[in-house]
């Protein structure tokens, strides 16, 4: 345990001195733990230089596994505290970057109020990232999209939402009328790089009507996408929940894509079997309840519950 804690502290700080301060031990103790671990593994984990400690290639792999091992030990410690008097555990929740701003606060608030012994870790990523993290055990429950059925996962479809065309403020799009897909595809676009999920959905929809994308700029940062559009450097495609407030405030112009629309399906996925603890199950239930309540309240633009 001490070796792994020292390993992660050095990896995170890049310095034995700062790692010792973080762990509240003397510097020689950290150096000794790293040397002992390297001797046990028969590998050099860090390159030492005046600039600090930098993980070697094998060091990066060991650090990744050590981080996972300590995370599992933390989780086991919390679960061991569980008793009839309450529910305990650490649950890592994965959210699509496009949904985090809408969901993080109500989900954490509800879990904290109902199950104070459950500690949440919130991570965000694209759909492909979340799928890999679920399969690797780095995430316990995730809200993602177009997740294919898998034997090791319990996947529940929650909603379909239409993607929106996003334009500079002066373009005059009307959310109530929508933006025709053919008209959108005549524009220069700011789009994510493949294999981003939204890029794939737009390309597939364009191919079905015999058109191609005219891409001016590629970026996988949604904030940069919006900034480039605001600067008049192209149009883009994003979920309505990411742009509805800016469109209402006049800093962007946006409307659902129509004729045809481009829907994406949002699902709730969690592991089956022993990885699905009681804490994971209650957090999954809270996440689903939160999503459905936001749809019912009209706070998730262009979203339709899937029965």
Steps between C-alpha positions, in 0.01 A plus 500: 500500500772747595694422183197559282409820684855628455493403132182697433614799705823527300312448172248772585751756630805418286722539804610287794508812719143603417384138529645482852316818593177358358538175696626674818817291513870576462654503153729195554194289583344576161830433321533167682144392409560578131833315498346199675214488252736526202715221645197279556371557147842488337428816303584870509178693555633856482762690307682727746626841393540850635159576354342237725364147483343389173334161462656256254279307260476205738455746785191646332348150481580420863364838614171439318456160667609632838243778481231244421615269781492775762161611374367147547647486850331830586175356374544180698570699815180700454291192422638321807342776708155415366252371751129483552517856627591649165651468156868573437730492202683696234325521162662644189244657267584565136316781320517616143670838491186642341279390792724571799394862556134396508535187711793525741344729762156333528649148502760579767243689707250213490756231586648709783157562651367144470818296548758705695727195531545481123785707357487596133777550249382682187699461178411629154594384153380419154291190432797288392694593813210411728451162334866410548496620861191290572657189351827559687323552832613862535138620493212336689204656323487727197259708302617460142354454153453228241657245734487158326361210705768320701471192719690667785286815499143582594395762243174695532386738227378828651446756227550621146610858440532692174828668417494873428655716231703777664574822311648847566261740676402694186369203299140515621423132564170434677489216748127452443553446125824302501777497241474277194785249483567578132534870579735424787724290275548794263691679775864479601503297821701493821490132597665251736767273358401137431415263659300742714138383537331820381731516198400142410129575539520809278707325234261205491197729467671697222590182312138382508393808304800493269692796643838547665629727776694815417728515805692821561646417844520191721508512879395254771445779752135606508591835659734572208225392259266761643768768505586443133133517406455821702796641307322433169745228390235240422195315626501192719279222640450450872234362740236757586585490870843646421375803308140577600598756765748677270245504221241652734755762607588591144868405510431211260225407259371142511212279393425127482604332175195387298408334169647266611593545863811345650408325826741345745390241753607540861534188715583416859762226526639320802678168552316183590617249761727572795605845379142621531490566874204636693659845492543483122138394455358784709716756320385361165139538615562861607666577167208356304245679717683831452513462123130420472399785732701750292325379184159530665584852619600605147860569604657263244444659155375273219505194729237226485470227759530149355252265662 
